[in-house]
Amino acid sequence: MDRFYPKNGRVILHVDMNSFYASVEMAHNPKLKGKPLAIAGNPKERRGIIVTCSYEARKRGVKTAMPLWEAKKLCPELIVMPPDFAKYKKASIAMFQILKRFSSLVEPVSIDEGYIDISDSKLYGSPLEIAKKIQEQILSELDLPSSIGIAPNKFLAKTASDMKKPMGITILRKRDVPTKLWPLKVEQMYGIGKKTAEKLNSIGIRTIGELANASEYQLKQLLGINGIRLKERANGEDHRKVGPDSVSEFKSIGNSTTLPADTVDEQEIRHVFERLAASVERRMEQNGVVSWNIQITIRYFNRKTITRSRKLKQAVFTKEAIFNAAWHLFTIHWSKVPIRLLGITAQELEEKKEATKQLSLFTFEEEAKDEPLLLAIEKLKDKYGSNIIVKGAEKQREDSKVPSTSFQKDFLRDMKE
């Protein structure tokens, strides 16, 4: 069995549930199996967007994020059901419990996917045998299909699990990278979105192979430190460990809402942004983070969607500061066209305990007023310990250090409590 496990490396699986929400509904109601099924919001509230759909629906052209009216046009017999998050959460917890039978090193990424480090799980068989057992147990016990990637690191495992769906198992070794990954377009690489792909294309990088061999200096100038990280991934390198205490490597906290009707009413738009800012503030507070970059999303009546972001000189975490940054962006970029959806996302997150507040000419006077109080606090800390007093902005549960972005990730925090 030792020959299947590297002496100095890791063996990591990425387990990805197939069409999860739709599959859970089919497991609860077998009559839905084999039929085109979509999970979508409430069309009456203009939230008729496809959240996920069965493979039968996908064969008819139905896709995630597609408006419901368009999906029904492509597939008139489409069965539409509203999401039942309590049901999905229960199924997800059961799925992760199955993974924990084979290793204690299990890291949830979202409600329907996670990593498992099986480097020390030889007693359960070879990596391929373990993957088959996991897939079979999830199917037999929960009636849910899954795809699994087997690789020496998280990036390659995630990439491998996407290669065969549904019910696939794929092994991807580092030596396979030049032949299997390099010929692909950069936008097909996990971690590269449309905007990043466009930036890479603008300097002549169109394939993963070209990214793997690109100049580090040029990538850093274009994408910052993320450019170096993407080059490492393109070469099959990823040193991140599977962390059971880490829900995921969240990079943002955001919220968006579809308006009841298209609008150009500035007062109404302002109220929507205020509500979104309050929602983002609550979730940032729960996770003890601040943001150095605020992004807004605007979707117009014709479905054209734009995102605009602003790098901040000082970190923000209050609803007022989040709103002000978002509203500033909006007033600059709104084209006065009727709006259908608005969103605010806090990016470049950092733990409050680690964030350093930079004094500027505009904040110095305010900080100076607090100096006597701060000196008194420091004396108390010196005498009784650093935890005797903390600012309200820093008060948080010790287990709430990971920022989350949606139900899919927020629910995982509950699993730890």
C-alpha positions in Angstrom: 0.0 0.0 0.0 2.9 2.3 0.6 3.6 2.6 -3.1 0.4 4.6 -3.5 1.4 7.2 -1.0 4.4 9.6 -1.3 6.9 9.6 1.5 7.2 13.4 1.7 4.1 14.6 -0.1 0.3 14.6 0.4 -2.6 12.9 -1.1 -5.7 15.2 -1.2 -9.2 14.6 -2.5 -11.6 17.3 -3.6 -15.2 16.1 -3.2 -17.7 18.1 -5.3 -21.4 17.3 -5.2 -23.1 17.2 -8.5 -26.0 19.6 -9.1 -26.4 19.6 -5.3 -29.7 21.4 -4.6 -31.4 19.6 -7.5 -29.9 16.3 -6.5 -31.2 16.7 -2.9 -34.7 17.4 -4.1 -34.5 14.3 -6.3 -33.3 12.2 -3.3 -36.4 13.4 -1.3 -38.7 12.8 -4.3 -37.6 10.0 -6.6 -40.3 11.0 -9.1 -38.2 14.0 -10.1 -35.3 11.8 -11.2 -34.5 11.8 -14.9 -36.6 15.0 -15.4 -35.4 18.6 -16.1 -35.5 20.2 -12.7 -34.4 23.7 -11.7 -34.0 25.4 -8.3 -34.9 29.1 -8.6 -36.1 32.1 -6.7 -39.6 33.5 -6.6 -40.6 34.8 -10.1 -43.3 37.0 -8.5 -40.6 39.0 -6.8 -38.5 39.3 -9.9 -36.0 36.9 -8.4 -36.5 34.1 -11.0 -32.9 33.2 -11.5 -31.7 29.6 -11.9 -29.7 28.7 -8.8 -28.9 25.2 -10.1 -30.4 22.6 -12.3 -30.3 18.9 -13.1 -28.2 17.5 -15.9 -31.4 16.8 -17.8 -32.1 20.5 -17.8 -28.5 21.4 -18.7 -28.8 19.2 -21.8 -31.6 21.5 -22.9 -29.4 24.6 -22.5 -30.5 25.6 -19.0 -27.7 27.2 -17.0 -27.0 28.5 -13.6 -27.8 32.3 -13.2 -30.1 32.2 -16.3 -33.4 34.1 -15.9 -36.3 31.7 -15.3 -38.2 33.0 -18.3 -35.3 32.2 -20.6 -34.9 28.7 -19.1 -38.6 27.9 -19.7 -38.3 29.1 -23.3 -35.5 26.6 -23.9 -37.2 23.9 -21.9 -41.0 24.4 -21.5 -41.4 21.2 -19.4 -38.9 22.5 -16.9 -39.9 21.7 -13.3 -39.1 24.7 -11.0 -38.8 24.5 -7.3 -37.9 27.2 -4.7 -34.7 26.5 -2.6 -35.1 24.7 0.7 -31.9 25.6 2.5 -32.7 23.7 5.7 -32.9 20.5 3.6 -29.6 21.2 1.8 -27.8 22.0 5.0 -28.9 18.7 6.5 -27.7 16.8 3.5 -24.4 18.7 3.5 -23.7 17.9 7.1 -24.3 14.2 6.4 -22.0 14.3 3.5 -19.1 15.8 5.5 -19.7 13.2 8.2 -19.0 10.5 5.6 -15.7 12.2 4.7 -14.7 12.3 8.3 -14.8 8.5 8.4 -11.7 8.4 6.3 -9.7 11.3 7.8 -9.8 13.9 10.5 -8.4 16.4 8.0 -11.6 17.6 6.3 -12.0 21.2 5.2 -15.4 22.4 4.0 -15.2 24.9 1.1 -18.9 25.5 0.7 -22.2 23.6 1.3 -21.5 21.2 -1.5 -17.7 20.7 -1.7 -14.7 20.1 0.5 -11.1 18.8 0.7 -9.9 15.7 2.6 -6.3 14.9 3.3 -5.9 11.1 3.2 -2.1 11.0 3.4 -2.3 9.0 6.6 -5.4 6.9 5.6 -3.6 3.9 4.2 -5.6 1.5 6.3 -8.6 2.3 4.2 -6.9 1.4 0.9 -5.3 3.2 -2.0 -6.3 6.8 -2.8 -8.4 5.5 -5.7 -10.1 2.9 -3.5 -10.8 5.5 -0.8 -12.3 7.9 -3.4 -14.6 5.1 -4.7 -15.7 4.2 -1.2 -16.5 7.8 -0.4 -18.5 8.2 -3.7 -20.3 4.9 -3.2 -21.3 5.7 0.5 -22.5 9.2 -0.4 -24.6 7.7 -3.2 -26.0 4.7 -1.2 -26.6 6.5 2.1 -27.8 9.9 0.8 -28.7 9.1 -2.8 -26.5 12.0 -4.0 -24.0 11.9 -6.9 -20.5 13.4 -6.5 -17.3 13.9 -8.4 -13.9 13.5 -6.8 -10.4 14.7 -7.7 -7.3 13.0 -6.5 -4.0 15.0 -6.5 -0.9 16.0 -4.4 -2.4 19.4 -3.6 -5.6 21.4 -3.3 -5.5 23.2 -6.6 -4.9 20.1 -8.6 -7.5 18.2 -6.7 -10.1 20.9 -7.3 -9.1 21.0 -11.0 -9.4 17.2 -11.3 -12.9 17.0 -9.7 -14.2 19.3 -12.4 -12.9 17.1 -15.2 -15.5 14.4 -15.0 -19.1 15.1 -14.1 -21.4 13.6 -12.9 -20.0 10.7 -10.8 -16.4 11.0 -12.0 -13.2 10.2 -10.3 -10.0 11.8 -11.7 -6.4 11.5 -10.8 -4.2 14.5 -11.6 -0.5 14.4 -10.9 1.9 17.3 -11.1 3.6 15.6 -14.1 0.3 15.7 -15.9 0.2 19.5 -15.8 2.1 20.3 -19.1 -0.1 17.9 -21.1 -3.5 18.3 -19.4 -3.6 21.9 -18.2 -1.1 24.0 -20.2 -3.0 23.7 -23.6 -6.2 25.1 -22.0 -7.2 28.8 -22.1 -6.4 30.8 -19.0 -10.1 31.4 -18.3 -10.6 27.7 -17.8 -8.2 27.6 -14.9 -9.7 27.6 -11.4 -9.2 30.9 -9.7 -9.2 33.0 -12.9 -12.3 35.0 -13.7 -13.4 36.9 -16.8 -11.7 40.2 -15.7 -8.4 38.5 -14.8 -8.4 36.6 -18.1 -8.9 39.8 -20.0 -6.0 41.4 -18.3 -3.8 38.4 -19.0 -4.9 38.3 -22.6 -4.0 42.0 -22.9 -0.3 41.1 -22.4 -0.4 38.1 -24.7 -1.1 35.4 -22.1 -3.9 33.2 -23.5 -3.1 29.7 -22.3 -2.3 28.2 -18.9 1.1 27.2 -20.4 1.9 30.8 -21.3 0.9 31.8 -17.7 3.1 29.1 -16.3 6.1 30.5 -18.2 5.3 34.2 -17.9 7.6 36.8 -16.4 7.0 37.1 -12.6 7.8 40.8 -12.8 5.2 41.4 -15.5 2.5 39.4 -13.7 3.1 41.3 -10.4 2.9 44.6 -12.2 -0.4 43.5 -13.8 -2.1 41.6 -10.9 -0.1 42.2 -7.8 0.9 39.3 -5.6 -2.0 37.3 -7.0 -0.1 37.2 -10.3 2.7 35.3 -8.7 0.2 33.0 -7.0 -1.6 32.2 -10.3 1.7 31.4 -12.0 2.5 28.9 -9.2 -1.0 27.3 -9.7 -0.4 27.1 -13.5 2.8 25.1 -12.7 0.8 22.8 -10.4 2.2 24.2 -7.2 0.1 24.7 -4.1 1.4 24.5 -0.6 -1.8 25.1 1.3 -2.7 22.5 3.9 -6.2 21.1 4.4 -7.4 22.9 7.5 -10.3 21.4 9.5 -10.6 24.7 11.4 -10.8 26.8 8.3 -14.2 26.9 6.5 -12.5 28.4 3.5 -10.2 31.0 2.2 -12.8 33.6 2.0 -11.7 36.8 0.3 -14.9 38.8 0.4 -18.2 39.4 2.1 -21.0 40.7 -0.1 -24.7 41.0 -0.5 -27.0 41.9 -3.4 -30.7 42.3 -4.0 -33.0 42.4 -7.0 -35.3 45.3 -6.9 -39.1 44.8 -7.0 -39.2 47.0 -10.2 -36.6 48.7 -12.4 -36.0 52.1 -11.0 -34.1 55.4 -11.5 -35.4 56.8 -8.2 -32.2 58.0 -6.5 -33.8 58.0 -3.1 -35.0 54.4 -3.4 -31.5 53.4 -4.7 -29.9 55.1 -1.7 -32.1 53.2 0.7 -31.2 49.9 -1.0 -27.5 50.7 -0.6 -28.0 51.6 3.1 -29.7 48.2 3.7 -27.0 46.4 1.8 -24.2 48.2 3.8 -25.9 47.3 7.1 -26.1 43.6 6.0 -22.4 43.6 5.0 -21.5 45.3 8.3 -23.3 42.6 10.3 -21.5 39.7 8.6 -18.1 41.5 8.9 -18.7 42.0 12.6 -19.6 38.3 13.0 -16.3 37.4 11.5 -14.1 40.1 13.0 -12.8 41.6 9.8 -12.3 44.9 8.1 -12.2 45.7 4.4 -9.6 47.7 2.4 -11.7 47.6 -0.8 -15.4 48.1 -1.6 -17.0 46.9 -4.8 -20.5 47.6 -6.1 -22.5 45.7 -8.6 -25.1 47.3 -10.8 -27.4 45.3 -13.1 -29.5 47.3 -15.5 -33.0 46.5 -16.9 -31.4 45.0 -20.0 -29.3 42.6 -17.8 -26.1 44.4 -18.5 -24.0 44.1 -15.4 -21.1 46.2 -14.2 -18.8 46.0 -11.2 -16.7 48.8 -9.9 -14.3 48.8 -6.9 -12.4 51.3 -4.9 -9.2 50.8 -3.0 -9.5 52.5 0.4 -6.9 54.5 2.2 -8.2 53.3 5.5 -10.0 50.0 6.4 -13.7 50.1 6.9 -16.1 48.0 8.9 -19.1 50.2 9.9 -22.3 50.5 7.8 -21.7 54.2 7.4 -18.2 53.8 6.0 -19.3 50.9 3.8 -22.2 52.9 2.4 -20.2 56.1 1.8 -17.6 54.2 -0.2 -20.3 52.4 -2.2 -22.3 55.5 -2.8 -19.3 57.4 -4.0 -18.7 54.6 -6.6 -22.3 54.6 -7.6 -22.6 58.4 -8.2 -19.5 58.2 -10.4 -20.5 55.2 -12.5 -24.3 55.1 -12.7 -25.4 55.9 -16.3 -28.9 57.0 -15.2 -30.3 53.8 -16.8 -33.1 51.9 -14.9 -31.6 49.5 -12.4 -32.7 46.0 -11.7 -30.1 44.7 -9.1 -27.6 46.3 -6.7 -24.9 44.8 -4.6 -22.1 45.7 -2.2 -19.0 43.5 -1.6 -16.3 44.1 1.0 -13.0 42.9 -0.4 -9.3 42.6 0.7 -10.4 41.5 4.1 -8.2 41.5 7.2 -8.8 40.5 10.8 -9.5 43.5 13.0 -6.8 42.4 15.4 -4.2 42.5 12.6 -5.4 45.6 10.9 -3.2 48.7 11.4 -5.1 52.0 11.4 -3.1 54.5 9.4 -3.4 58.1 10.8 -4.0 60.7 8.2 -4.2 64.5 8.4 -8.0 64.1 8.5 -8.1 61.6 11.3 -5.2 62.8 13.5 -7.4 65.3 15.5 -10.0 62.6 16.2 -7.3 60.1 17.3 -5.6 62.7 19.5 -8.8 63.2 21.5 -8.7 59.6 22.4 -5.0 59.6 23.5 -5.6 60.0 27.3 -8.1 57.1 27.2 -5.7 55.0 25.1 -2.9 55.6 27.5 -5.1 54.5 30.4 -6.1 51.3 28.5 -2.5 50.5 27.8 -1.6 50.8 31.5 -4.4 48.4 32.4 -3.2 46.0 29.7 0.3 46.1 31.0 -0.9 45.4 34.5 -3.6 42.8 33.9 -3.0 41.4 30.4 -3.8 42.4 26.8 -7.3 40.9 26.9 -8.6 43.0 29.9 -10.1 45.6 27.5 -10.8 45.4 23.8 -12.5 47.9 21.6 -16.1 47.1 20.6 -15.0 46.8 17.0 -12.6 44.0 18.0 -15.0 42.0 20.2 -15.6 38.6 18.7 -15.9 34.9 19.4 -12.6 33.1 19.0 -14.1 30.7 16.5 -15.4 33.5 14.2 -12.2 34.4 12.4 -13.2 33.3 8.9 -15.2 35.7 6.7 -18.1 34.3 4.9 -20.0 35.3 1.8 -23.3 33.5 1.4 -25.6 30.9 2.9 -23.4 28.2 1.2 -20.5 29.3 3.5 -22.2 30.9 6.5 -23.9 27.6 7.4 -20.6 25.9 7.9 -19.9 28.1 10.9 -22.9 26.6 12.6 -21.4 23.1 12.2 -18.6 24.1 14.5 -20.8 25.3 17.3 
